[in-house]
Amino acid sequence: MIIVVEPQMQGEKHVIVNAGILEILQITFPDDTMHLYADELHSKRLLEKPYLSRQNLVLNSYKYKPEEDKKTKIALKFFRQARLSFQMFRQAKKREAKVIVFTSCFPFIALFVNYLAGLYKQKIIICHHGDLGVLLLDKNKLVTKIFRYFIKKMMVNRNLKFNNSLIYGKSIKDKLLSTIPSISNNSFVVIDHPYEYFGNNLLNKAKGEILTLSNIGTATLIKNSESLFKLAQILRVHISNNELKLTQIGSVATELQPFMNEFVDVLKRDGSFIPNAVFEESLAKSDYFIYFFKTGGYYELCPSGTFFDAIKYLKPIIAVKNSYLEYYFDKLGNIGYLCESIDDMAELIRSIIRGDKKQEYLEQVENLKNAQNQLSNENISKDFKSQLYSLSTHNSDSN
C-alpha cells in the first residue's frame, strides 16, 4: 500500500505533474493500492486523466478552501498541512504503508514531516518544486530570508534513513549540491519532470506568415521576462517592417509595467484569463518559444513547465543559456538555440529572418518529437524504479 498526499497545492495547481507522479507510482508498484489524499477539486482533475488506473486507486478528498491563498490566512494553511501530514503517518502505520509520497511540501511542514518520519520509522518521499528555487532568488525581503533558512535547514538535516528527496532534473540536483555543499548526496531520487505530451491538436502554421516568437506563461522578474521588451526594442525595425512578431502569451506581472513597449504583442494587458481557444491559436502561430532564464537565477533550481510546453507543441527554443536548459539540450540534441546574451539572441533572430535556418528548423522539430518519447512517463518510471531500488539496497546495507 502506497500513500500519495498533496498537502500544499490546491485546486488546479500542479495537476499535470502530480498525475505524472501517480502514473509513475502505479507503474512502479503495480500490485499496491494507492491511497490518494488531496482536495476535492485537485482530486477531480487528477481522476480526469485517462492514463491513470482506477483499479487500485482509493480517493480520500478534503474540502478545497481557496481562502488559504490569502496571506492573512497563512496560519490556517500551516495548521491544516501539519494536521494532514500527521494523519498520513497514523494511516501509514495502521495500514503498513511502504512509503508516503508528498507531492509537494512547504519548507516548514517538510521539517515537521522529516521529524515524523524518524519518529514513526516510516519511509517517505518529498517532491521538490519551486521551493528550492528560493535559494537563488535575488531578494532580501525578510520573508525570503526566512524561507531560505528553512529550506537549507530542511535539506541539510534530512533523515537519510527514511527521507528521500525527489528532484526534477539532474542539473537541479547538481546546482543544489554546489549551492549548499553541506547537503548529503545520499537519498536523492532524480527524474525528469513528468508531463503530458499527447493531445496536441494545434494546426500547422500557414507558410508565409510572419516569423513569430512567443514567451509563454506569466511574465515576471523572476523569469527575467523584462528581456522580452528589451529584445523587442533592439529588433524594432524588423517588427515595424512586419518581418517579426514577438508575443507574450500570458499575463504580465505589475512589476514589469515599466519595461513594456509597443513592440511586443501582449494578449492580455489587464492580467485577465486567456480563453483556451485564443491561447492555443497563439501557440499554433508561434515558430519558436523564447525563454530568458538567467544563469544563477531561480530557474536553475526550479523545473520549468513552460520548457516542456515547447516539447509538447514541437516549438524549437531560443533562450538565454543556463544550466537547466544546457542539460536538456545535451540530452535531447538540437532542439533550438542557447544564446550568451540578448544581443546574441537578436543576431540569431536576424539570421532566421534572412532564411538561414530553414533546414535546421526541420531537424529541431524532429528532435522535439523524439524528446516526447524519451521523456515519457513510462521511460521516467524506469529511472524512478531503479533509483528507488538502489536507495533501498543502500539503506539496508547501512543498517
N, C-alpha and C positions, 0 to 999 in steps of 0.2 A: 504494500500500500504506500502511495506517494501523496504527500500534501503539497498543493500549489496554492500560494496565497499572494494576493496583490493588496498590500496594506496601504499604499500611498496614492497610486494613480487611479483616479476615479473616472467614471463616465467613458468618453471616447478615447482618453489618453492611453497611449501605448498598446492599443488593441492589436495591431499587426504584429509587433514583436512578441507580445505575450501569447498570441495564438501560435506563433512560430515555436516558442519555448514549449508550449503544451504539446505540439506535434512532435517535437524532438524527444520529449519525455515519453510520449506514447510509443515511439519507435524504439527507444532505449529500454523501456520497461513494458514490453507487450503483454505480460501476464499479470501486471499490477493494476489495481484500481486507482484512478486519480481522483482525489478529493479536492475540488476547486473552491476557494474562498475569495470572493470578490463582490463588489457592489452590484446591484440589480442590473443597471444599465451596461456596465462593463461585461458582466456575465452574458447578457443577452447578445451583445455584439460578438463575443467570442463564439457563442454557440451557433451564430450565423455562418461561420466558416465551414464550408463543405468538406474540407480535408481532415477535420478533427473527428475522431471516432467517438460516438456517443455510448458505445457498448460498455466501456469501463470508466465512464466519467460521471462522478457524483457532484452535483452542484449544491453549494451552500452559500446563498446570497445574503447580503445585508443591505440595509437601506442606503440609497445614494443621497448624500447631504451636500449639495453644492455650496452651501454657506461656509463650508470648511475652507474654501479657497480664499475667503476674506482674511486679511492679515490680522484682524481683530479676533478671529476665531482660532488662532494658532494653538492655544492651549487645548481646545476641543479636539483638534486634529491629532495632537500628540497623545492625548489620553485614549482616543479611540484606537489608534495604531498600536499603542502599548498593550492595551487590553486584548485586542485581537491577536497580537503576537503571543501573549501569554496563553490564550486559549488554544493556539495552534500546538504549543508544546504539550499541553494537557491532552489534547486529542491524539497527538503523535504517540505519547506514552500509552494511552488507553488502547490504541489500535496497532501499536508496534510498527509505526511507520519507518520505512527505510531511510527516508530523507524528507525534510521540509524545504521547499524551494520558494524563496521570497523573490518575486519577480521584479521588485524594486524595494528600496528601504531607505528611509530618511536617516541621515547620519546619527542623530541622537538615538533613534529607535534601533539602529544597527548595533550600537554599543550594548543596548539592553538585550537584544537578541543574541549577541555573542556571549553575554553572561549566562543567559538561559540555556544555550547550547551546552556549555560546560556543566551547569547545574543538573540538567536532565540527561547528560551524556547522549545527546541527540545530534545526528548528522544534519547539517543544513547547507544550503547553497544560497548565497546572496548575489543577485544580478545587479551589476553597477552600470549606471547610465550617465546622466549629466552631473551626478554628484561629484564624480572625480574631476570633471572639468573645472570646478570651482578652485581647485588647487592652482590653476594657471590664469584665473580670472584677474584682470588688471584693475582691481577695485580695492580701495582701502576703507570701505564702509565697515562699521562695527559688525553688522550682521554677516558680511562676507568673511571677516576675520574669525568670527565665532564658528561659522560653517567650516572654514578651512582647518581650524583647530580640531574640531570633532572628526572630520574626515581623516586627518592624519592619525589621530588617536585610534580611530576605528581600524585603519589599515595596518598600523604598526602592532597593535595589541590583539590581533585576531587570535582566537583559539585554534591553532593549526590542526589540532586533533579532530575537531568537529566542524569547523567553519571553513567552507570552500568559497572563494570569491570567483564569480563568473564575470569575465570581461569580454566585451565585443570587439575583438581585433588585437592581433599580436603587437601592432605598433603602439596601441594604447597601453598594453602591459609594459612594454619596453620603456615608454616615456614615463610611466608611473614609477618604475623602479629607479630610473635615472633622476627623477624629480625628488624622490624620497628614498635614498639608498638604504635606510634603516628598515624598510619593509622586507619581510622574508619573501623569498622567491617561491616558497612552498605553498601548496593548497590553492593554486590558481587553476581554473578551467578557462581556456581561451578559445573562443569560437567566433566565426563571422556573424554579423548581425542578421538574424532571421528576417525574412521579408517575403512579400507575395509578388511573384513575377508573372503570374498568369492574369488574364483578364484585361490585357492591353488591347483595347479596341480603337485606338487612335487611327484616324485616317492619315495616309501619307500626304506630305506637303506637296502642293502643286508646283511643278517646275516653273522657274522664272520668278517666283515670289521673292520678295526682298529678304536678304540674309538676316535672320533673327536669332539673337542670343538672349536667353532668359535666365533670370535669377528667380528661383522658386522658394516659397516659404516666406515667413515673416522677415522683413529686412530689419536688422538690429546692429548695434555697435559691436556686440559680441561676435557676430559673423563677419565683421569688417565690411558690412554692406554699403557703407558710405562710399566705398571704392567704385561701386557701380556708377554713381553720379560723377565721380572724378574721371572715370574711363569715358563716359559719355561726353564730357567736356572736351577731352583730348580728341575724340573722334567725331566732333560735332559737324564737321564739313561733310563727312560721309553720311551722317544721319540726315542732314539738311538736303543732301542730294538724292535721298531715297535709295542709297546703296546699303544701308544698315539700319537695323532697328534693335534697340535694347529695351527689354521688357521686364518689369517687376511683377511676377505672378504671385501675389500675396500682399498682405498689408504691410504698411511701413510704420515702424515704431516712431512715437513722437520725438524721440531723441535724434532722429535723422532728419527732421524737418529743415534744419539749417543747410543741409547738404543738397536738398532736392533742386532739380532744374528741369527745364522744358525738354531736354534731350532724352529723357527716359520715359517710356510709356508705362505708367503705373495704373494697374487695372482698378484698384480701389483706394483712392486717396483718403477716404474717410475712415478706413480701417474696418469697414463692414464686411460681412460674409460674401465670398465669391461663389455664385451658383456653380454647381458641379459641371454643367454643360459649358459654361464660359471658361472654367478652369481647364477642362480637357481640350477645348478648342484652342486655347492659348498654348497648351503643351504641344498639340499637334502641329502648330505653325512654327514651333521652335526648331532651329537647326542644331543648336548647341545649348547645353546648360552651362552656366557660368558661376564659379564659386570664388570667394575671396578669403577663405580661412587662412589666417596667417601663422607663420612659424612661431612657436612659443605661446600660442593662444589657446583659448578654451577648447577648440575643436581638435586639438591633438590628444585630449584625454576624454573626449566625448564622441560617440558614434553619431554620424550624420545620416538621418533618414532620407534627406533630400539627395544625398550621393547615390543611394540605391534607387531613387526615382529615375535617375539617368540610366541606370541599367535596365530597369523595367521598361521604360519608354524608348530605349535604344537611341539616346541622345548623347553623342560624344561630348566630352567635357573640356572646358577651358577654365583653368584655375590657377591661382597663386599656389606655389609649391609649399607643402607642409608634410610632416612625417606620416600622417594618416593617409593622405592621398598618394604619397610616394609608395607606401606599402601595397596599396591596391593596384597601382599602375604596374609595379613589378610583378604582382601576382597574376594580373589579368591581361597583360600585354598592352598594345597600343589602343587605348580607349579615349584618347584625346591628347591634350597638351597641358603640361605643367610649366608655368612661367615664373621667372625670378622676380618680376615687378609688374606694376600696372603699365609702365611704358613698354616693357617686353610683351605684355599681353596686347597692347594696342598695335604694335608692329606685326604680331602674328595675325591679328584680325584684318589688317590691311592686306596681308598676303592671301588670306581667304577670299577677300573681296575681289582681288585680282584673278582668282580662279586657280591658284597654285596648289590647292589641297584637295581637289575633287576625288582623285583616286584613293588618297589616304583616308578620306571620309568613309568610303565604302568598306575599307578594311577595318576601320574603327567600329562601324555598326556591326560587322560580323563578329568582332571580338566581344562586343556587348551581348550579342546573342549567346555566345559560348559562356560568358560570365553568368548568365542566368542559370545555366545548368550547374556550373562549378559552385555557385553559391546557393544552390537549392537546399531546402531544409533536410532533404534526405541525405545529401552529402555532409552537411553540417552535423547531422546526427552521428555520423561515423567518427568525426573528431571528438565530439562530446563523449560518446561512449568509451572510446579508447583512453581519453584523459581521465575520465571518472574511474575507470578500472585501474589505471596506473596509480592514481591517488589512493584508492582503496588498498591496493597491494603495498604501497609505500607505508601507509599508516599502520597496516597490520604487521609489517616487518619491524616497525619502530616500537611497537608495544612489547 
